[in-house]
Amino acid sequence: MTTTLSSELPPDLNAKLEGFAEEAGALLKPFLERLEAEPPPPLIYHYTDERGLRGILGGGKLWLTDAFQLNDPSELSHGVMIMNDRFAERLASCQPEVRVFAESIRRFSIGGGVAASAHYFVGSFSTLGNDLTQWTRYADDGLGYVLAFDPGALEQKFAQNSDSPWNTASFPVNYDDAAMVELVEPLLDLVIPLISLPRQRAMSREEVKAYMRHLEIWFALAGLHRNMFFKNGAYRSESEYRFLEVHRADLPPPQVKIRERAGQEVRYRELDWRRVAPNALKSITVGPAAQQNQLAFAAVHETLAVAGLGGVAVDVSRLPYRSFKAG
């Protein structure tokens, strides 16, 4: 993502902001390179109910949901809280304007300002294919299904085309707060001198406001970008594997669709896996609460046949399980 020049600021201040964005990206690069060097897991898994099964197979699409509209908003707030906490620890030894900036960033994040900085779309999988908790939460209380995909096949088609104006990444989610801190601390080192830059030169009130506003946006964006690779350790058992699209804020993301969830409109984009990587689907497992339900197996075979998908193994989870829905 690149910065946008501001007509409100002189060229040298725009250059400072551009330099911050470039250096923030450079600081993140080693972390991204380590991620890229890690081989993907053999399979990744998506838990769903029967409606989801028919949609994913019949429609041939996987959904990438607007990250700011995920089921659990704490997925984003966790990293922001870490960043704010580290900022707070620095304030005693900083100039007063740094305290003002830190508080402004906190309000900016809580008030939804970060959501206007870029468009993020997330597709969530797991590296665990027979996990009791995920059967309960995401697969209709054990009555649903888990679909196993070859991540290499999906990633090859998910990767950004050279002419696409957005960035893509796929990676295992990190649940280590200490690793997040390691990414945040150098970012604070980078931004704090820039916060105090107006002290060193004559600037009009309007220039200071414009400069600080742009610095807040790009600092928050850099922090959010780092946060996308992390999640609260309480979710460690999900072993999430994430597909991420990042779209520029000044360009509307293409082909965004809307669905309703609990009376709210949720934005999403589609990954047309069946068209671009039909062999990525390797198996489907029927949930442990449906072990004796022949209709559950019939739904799988029927949907596979209608979708024209062959060579997909069908099995059943044999975990001991008592579904509340099944009684």
Secondary structure as the mmCIF struct_conf table of DSSP 4:
data_model
#
loop_
_struct_conf.conf_type_id
_struct_conf.id
_struct_conf.beg_label_comp_id
_struct_conf.beg_label_asym_id
_struct_conf.beg_label_seq_id
_struct_conf.end_label_comp_id
_struct_conf.end_label_asym_id
_struct_conf.end_label_seq_id
TURN_TY1_P TURN_TY1_P1 SER A 7 GLU A 8
BEND BEND1 LEU A 9 LEU A 9
HELX_RH_AL_P HELX_RH_AL_P1 PRO A 11 ALA A 37
BEND BEND2 GLU A 38 GLU A 38
HELX_LH_PP_P HELX_LH_PP_P1 PRO A 39 PRO A 41
BEND BEND3 PRO A 42 PRO A 42
STRN STRN1 ILE A 44 THR A 48
HELX_RH_AL_P HELX_RH_AL_P2 GLU A 50 GLY A 58
BEND BEND4 GLY A 59 GLY A 59
STRN STRN2 LEU A 62 ASP A 66
HELX_RH_3T_P HELX_RH_3T_P1 ALA A 67 GLN A 69
BEND BEND5 ASN A 71 ASN A 71
TURN_TY1_P TURN_TY1_P2 PRO A 73 PRO A 73
HELX_RH_AL_P HELX_RH_AL_P3 SER A 74 ARG A 90
HELX_RH_3T_P HELX_RH_3T_P2 LEU A 91 SER A 93
BEND BEND6 CYS A 94 CYS A 94
HELX_RH_AL_P HELX_RH_AL_P4 PRO A 96 ILE A 110
TURN_TY1_P TURN_TY1_P3 GLY A 111 GLY A 113
HELX_RH_3T_P HELX_RH_3T_P3 VAL A 114 ALA A 116
TURN_TY1_P TURN_TY1_P4 SER A 117 SER A 117
STRN STRN3 ALA A 118 SER A 126
BEND BEND7 THR A 127 THR A 127
BEND BEND8 GLY A 129 ASN A 130
HELX_RH_AL_P HELX_RH_AL_P5 LEU A 132 TYR A 138
TURN_TY1_P TURN_TY1_P5 ALA A 139 LEU A 143
BEND BEND9 GLY A 144 GLY A 144
STRN STRN4 TYR A 145 PHE A 149
HELX_RH_AL_P HELX_RH_AL_P6 PRO A 151 PHE A 158
BEND BEND10 ALA A 159 ALA A 159
HELX_LH_PP_P HELX_LH_PP_P2 GLN A 160 ASN A 161
TURN_TY1_P TURN_TY1_P6 SER A 162 ASP A 163
BEND BEND11 PRO A 165 PRO A 165
STRN STRN5 TRP A 166 PRO A 172
HELX_LH_PP_P HELX_LH_PP_P3 VAL A 173 VAL A 173
STRN STRN6 ASN A 174 ASN A 174
HELX_RH_AL_P HELX_RH_AL_P7 ASP A 177 ILE A 195
TURN_TY1_P TURN_TY1_P7 SER A 196 SER A 196
HELX_RH_3T_P HELX_RH_3T_P4 LEU A 197 GLN A 200
BEND BEND12 ARG A 201 ARG A 201
HELX_RH_AL_P HELX_RH_AL_P8 ARG A 205 ASN A 227
TURN_TY1_P TURN_TY1_P8 MET A 228 PHE A 229
STRN STRN7 PHE A 230 PHE A 230
HELX_RH_3T_P HELX_RH_3T_P5 GLY A 233 GLU A 238
STRN STRN8 GLU A 240 ARG A 248
TURN_TY1_P TURN_TY1_P9 ALA A 249 ASP A 250
BEND BEND13 LEU A 251 LEU A 251
HELX_LH_PP_P HELX_LH_PP_P4 PRO A 252 PRO A 253
TURN_TY1_P TURN_TY1_P10 PRO A 254 GLN A 255
STRN STRN9 LYS A 257 ARG A 261
TURN_TY1_P TURN_TY1_P11 ALA A 262 GLY A 263
STRN STRN10 GLN A 264 LEU A 271
HELX_RH_AL_P HELX_RH_AL_P9 TRP A 273 VAL A 276
HELX_RH_3T_P HELX_RH_3T_P6 PRO A 278 ALA A 280
STRN STRN11 LEU A 281 VAL A 286
HELX_RH_3T_P HELX_RH_3T_P7 PRO A 288 ALA A 290
TURN_TY1_P TURN_TY1_P12 GLN A 291 GLN A 292
HELX_RH_AL_P HELX_RH_AL_P10 GLN A 294 ALA A 307
TURN_TY1_P TURN_TY1_P13 GLY A 308 GLY A 308
BEND BEND14 GLY A 311 GLY A 311
STRN STRN12 ALA A 313 VAL A 316
TURN_TY1_P TURN_TY1_P14 PHE A 324 ALA A 326
#
